[in-house]
Amino acid sequence: MKLRSAIYLASAALALAVLTLASTLPSGASDKVDPVADAKAFQKFFTDKFPKVKLEDFVNGPYSMNEDLHRQWQEKEQFPPYEFSLEMGKEMFSKPFRNGKSYEDCFPNKGIGIRQNYPYFDEKEGKVITLELALNRCREANGEPPYSYVKDEMAALTAYMAFTSRGKPMDIKIPNDPRALAAYENGKEYFYTRRGQLNFSCATCHVQSPGERIRAEILAPALGIVNAMPIYRSEWSGMGTTSRRFTTCNSQIRGVPLSPQDDEYRNVEYYLSYVSNGLPISGPGARP
């Protein structure tokens, strides 16, 4: 009986996947490599789907979906659950390394107000560099051990850096380099590719179904989803990074998560950040 139920559920999931594939892809964003057209189509898809939501409000995730949820978010912001992490990150950021240098020495503008420019494509290395990766490289270059990419210290540092950029529009560049365009396209492909036992893609939940519920979770729109990172989640009872969000999403669809900061995860962050260009940084965020 259990086997029969499992087969039925798998078949239903596959049927749903086939039926919804066409409606999942924003029009004009899937047939050629044109990031500018992609971003325009991506943002139009969401503003058409949710005409009552202001473009800049999509960065508030599920709290942008209706008035009751938006009110909950405003009340939560009075005593934000991420505040402990923000304070921890500010203290960590200002503390010198054992060699006397600090994070300020590794970043432009001493690391203040630069979150909106990450991730970026490094033309020397030929790869996407995220803020999390840059922070650990900074630590290792100064003789410090790297932090876990998924929570705690890394979440605190990125929370503080995001906070110094709050309100600044996401501003991701794609240089005139075929490798950068390939990284963007690979990230886009990963975002729309179905995987795992449930045969879901990232877009299945965050393009097709934002505002709907999976169990107790209200699905966030993909537009602006990275602008709020890192986030406090009640489900986690703590803070998590963009890396943590990607790996848990893969686990939730019963797929095999990649290693945090795998090239594919960095590429999909590059894609999601680019198509959210112009929307304000709202991190650190809080989610149900």
GIHU-V205841 format. One record per residue. N is the residue number from 0. RES is the residue in three letters. PHI is phi in degrees with one decimal (999 if undefined). Layout:
N_RES_PHI ; N_RES_PHI
This chain:
0_MET_999 ; 1_LYS_-64.2 ; 2_LEU_-62.8 ; 3_ARG_-61.8 ; 4_SER_-65.0 ; 5_ALA_-64.5 ; 6_ILE_-63.6 ; 7_TYR_-62.5 ; 8_LEU_-64.9 ; 9_ALA_-63.9 ; 10_SER_-64.2 ; 11_ALA_-64.6 ; 12_ALA_-64.3 ; 13_LEU_-64.7 ; 14_ALA_-62.2 ; 15_LEU_-62.8 ; 16_ALA_-61.8 ; 17_VAL_-65.7 ; 18_LEU_-65.5 ; 19_THR_-101.8 ; 20_LEU_-58.4 ; 21_ALA_-63.1 ; 22_SER_-76.6 ; 23_THR_-76.0 ; 24_LEU_-87.2 ; 25_PRO_-57.1 ; 26_SER_-56.7 ; 27_GLY_83.3 ; 28_ALA_-107.3 ; 29_SER_-129.1 ; 30_ASP_-101.3 ; 31_LYS_-157.6 ; 32_VAL_-84.9 ; 33_ASP_-147.4 ; 34_PRO_-57.1 ; 35_VAL_-63.7 ; 36_ALA_-65.7 ; 37_ASP_-57.5 ; 38_ALA_-62.2 ; 39_LYS_-63.7 ; 40_ALA_-67.1 ; 41_PHE_-62.2 ; 42_GLN_-69.0 ; 43_LYS_-65.2 ; 44_PHE_-56.9 ; 45_PHE_-74.7 ; 46_THR_-70.5 ; 47_ASP_-72.1 ; 48_LYS_-72.0 ; 49_PHE_-127.9 ; 50_PRO_-63.7 ; 51_LYS_-84.9 ; 52_VAL_-94.5 ; 53_LYS_-68.0 ; 54_LEU_-52.7 ; 55_GLU_-70.2 ; 56_ASP_-80.0 ; 57_PHE_-62.5 ; 58_VAL_-68.1 ; 59_ASN_-90.6 ; 60_GLY_58.5 ; 61_PRO_-61.3 ; 62_TYR_-71.7 ; 63_SER_-88.7 ; 64_MET_-77.7 ; 65_ASN_-159.0 ; 66_GLU_-64.5 ; 67_ASP_-63.0 ; 68_LEU_-66.5 ; 69_HIS_-63.7 ; 70_ARG_-65.9 ; 71_GLN_-59.7 ; 72_TRP_-65.0 ; 73_GLN_-62.3 ; 74_GLU_-66.1 ; 75_LYS_-65.2 ; 76_GLU_-68.7 ; 77_GLN_-68.1 ; 78_PHE_-135.6 ; 79_PRO_-63.6 ; 80_PRO_-68.7 ; 81_TYR_-88.4 ; 82_GLU_-60.6 ; 83_PHE_-60.2 ; 84_SER_-71.2 ; 85_LEU_-61.4 ; 86_GLU_-65.4 ; 87_MET_-62.1 ; 88_GLY_-66.1 ; 89_LYS_-63.1 ; 90_GLU_-66.2 ; 91_MET_-62.7 ; 92_PHE_-63.7 ; 93_SER_-87.0 ; 94_LYS_-80.7 ; 95_PRO_-66.0 ; 96_PHE_-71.9 ; 97_ARG_-65.5 ; 98_ASN_-90.1 ; 99_GLY_93.4 ; 100_LYS_-83.8 ; 101_SER_-148.8 ; 102_TYR_-59.1 ; 103_GLU_-56.0 ; 104_ASP_-76.9 ; 105_CYS_-100.4 ; 106_PHE_-126.0 ; 107_PRO_-62.6 ; 108_ASN_53.3 ; 109_LYS_55.5 ; 110_GLY_83.7 ; 111_ILE_-97.3 ; 112_GLY_67.8 ; 113_ILE_-119.7 ; 114_ARG_-54.9 ; 115_GLN_-67.6 ; 116_ASN_-99.4 ; 117_TYR_-117.3 ; 118_PRO_-78.4 ; 119_TYR_-130.4 ; 120_PHE_-96.1 ; 121_ASP_-88.2 ; 122_GLU_-73.0 ; 123_LYS_-69.5 ; 124_GLU_-85.6 ; 125_GLY_76.1 ; 126_LYS_-140.7 ; 127_VAL_-81.1 ; 128_ILE_-114.0 ; 129_THR_-90.7 ; 130_LEU_-65.3 ; 131_GLU_-62.3 ; 132_LEU_-64.4 ; 133_ALA_-62.6 ; 134_LEU_-65.4 ; 135_ASN_-68.7 ; 136_ARG_-65.0 ; 137_CYS_-61.5 ; 138_ARG_-62.1 ; 139_GLU_-65.7 ; 140_ALA_-66.6 ; 141_ASN_-109.5 ; 142_GLY_78.8 ; 143_GLU_-104.4 ; 144_PRO_-71.6 ; 145_PRO_-71.1 ; 146_TYR_-92.1 ; 147_SER_-59.1 ; 148_TYR_-79.8 ; 149_VAL_-104.7 ; 150_LYS_-163.1 ; 151_ASP_51.3 ; 152_GLU_-60.4 ; 153_MET_-63.8 ; 154_ALA_-63.8 ; 155_ALA_-66.6 ; 156_LEU_-63.6 ; 157_THR_-70.5 ; 158_ALA_-64.1 ; 159_TYR_-65.3 ; 160_MET_-65.5 ; 161_ALA_-64.3 ; 162_PHE_-62.1 ; 163_THR_-72.0 ; 164_SER_-110.0 ; 165_ARG_-53.6 ; 166_GLY_90.2 ; 167_LYS_-77.3 ; 168_PRO_-71.7 ; 169_MET_-55.1 ; 170_ASP_-141.2 ; 171_ILE_-95.2 ; 172_LYS_-104.2 ; 173_ILE_-118.7 ; 174_PRO_-65.4 ; 175_ASN_-75.8 ; 176_ASP_-146.8 ; 177_PRO_-57.2 ; 178_ARG_-70.3 ; 179_ALA_-67.7 ; 180_LEU_-64.4 ; 181_ALA_-66.5 ; 182_ALA_-62.8 ; 183_TYR_-60.0 ; 184_GLU_-66.0 ; 185_ASN_-64.2 ; 186_GLY_-64.9 ; 187_LYS_-63.4 ; 188_GLU_-60.8 ; 189_TYR_-62.6 ; 190_PHE_-61.1 ; 191_TYR_-98.8 ; 192_THR_-87.3 ; 193_ARG_-81.3 ; 194_ARG_-156.5 ; 195_GLY_79.1 ; 196_GLN_-63.0 ; 197_LEU_-84.8 ; 198_ASN_56.0 ; 199_PHE_-106.4 ; 200_SER_-103.3 ; 201_CYS_-58.7 ; 202_ALA_-68.3 ; 203_THR_-56.1 ; 204_CYS_-86.3 ; 205_HIS_-100.6 ; 206_VAL_-115.2 ; 207_GLN_-75.3 ; 208_SER_-127.3 ; 209_PRO_-59.9 ; 210_GLY_91.7 ; 211_GLU_-89.5 ; 212_ARG_-106.8 ; 213_ILE_-117.4 ; 214_ARG_56.0 ; 215_ALA_-92.7 ; 216_GLU_-92.7 ; 217_ILE_-94.0 ; 218_LEU_-73.3 ; 219_ALA_-88.3 ; 220_PRO_-70.7 ; 221_ALA_-67.6 ; 222_LEU_-64.9 ; 223_GLY_81.0 ; 224_ILE_-66.6 ; 225_VAL_-84.4 ; 226_ASN_-64.6 ; 227_ALA_-95.0 ; 228_MET_-77.3 ; 229_PRO_-76.2 ; 230_ILE_-133.2 ; 231_TYR_-92.1 ; 232_ARG_-121.5 ; 233_SER_-58.9 ; 234_GLU_-59.5 ; 235_TRP_-90.1 ; 236_SER_55.1 ; 237_GLY_176.5 ; 238_MET_-91.3 ; 239_GLY_-146.1 ; 240_THR_-94.2 ; 241_THR_-60.4 ; 242_SER_-59.0 ; 243_ARG_-64.7 ; 244_ARG_-64.6 ; 245_PHE_-64.8 ; 246_THR_-68.8 ; 247_THR_-70.3 ; 248_CYS_-60.9 ; 249_ASN_-62.0 ; 250_SER_-66.8 ; 251_GLN_-65.0 ; 252_ILE_-94.2 ; 253_ARG_61.8 ; 254_GLY_-103.1 ; 255_VAL_-99.8 ; 256_PRO_-63.6 ; 257_LEU_-80.5 ; 258_SER_-69.0 ; 259_PRO_-54.0 ; 260_GLN_69.3 ; 261_ASP_-57.7 ; 262_ASP_-51.1 ; 263_GLU_-67.2 ; 264_TYR_-65.8 ; 265_ARG_-65.9 ; 266_ASN_-67.0 ; 267_VAL_-70.0 ; 268_GLU_-66.7 ; 269_TYR_-61.2 ; 270_TYR_-62.2 ; 271_LEU_-64.4 ; 272_SER_-70.7 ; 273_TYR_-63.1 ; 274_VAL_-72.6 ; 275_SER_-102.9 ; 276_ASN_-53.0 ; 277_GLY_95.5 ; 278_LEU_-82.9 ; 279_PRO_-73.0 ; 280_ILE_-68.5 ; 281_SER_-123.6 ; 282_GLY_-72.7 ; 283_PRO_-72.6 ; 284_GLY_-113.4 ; 285_ALA_-136.7 ; 286_ARG_-135.8 ; 287_PRO_-60.2
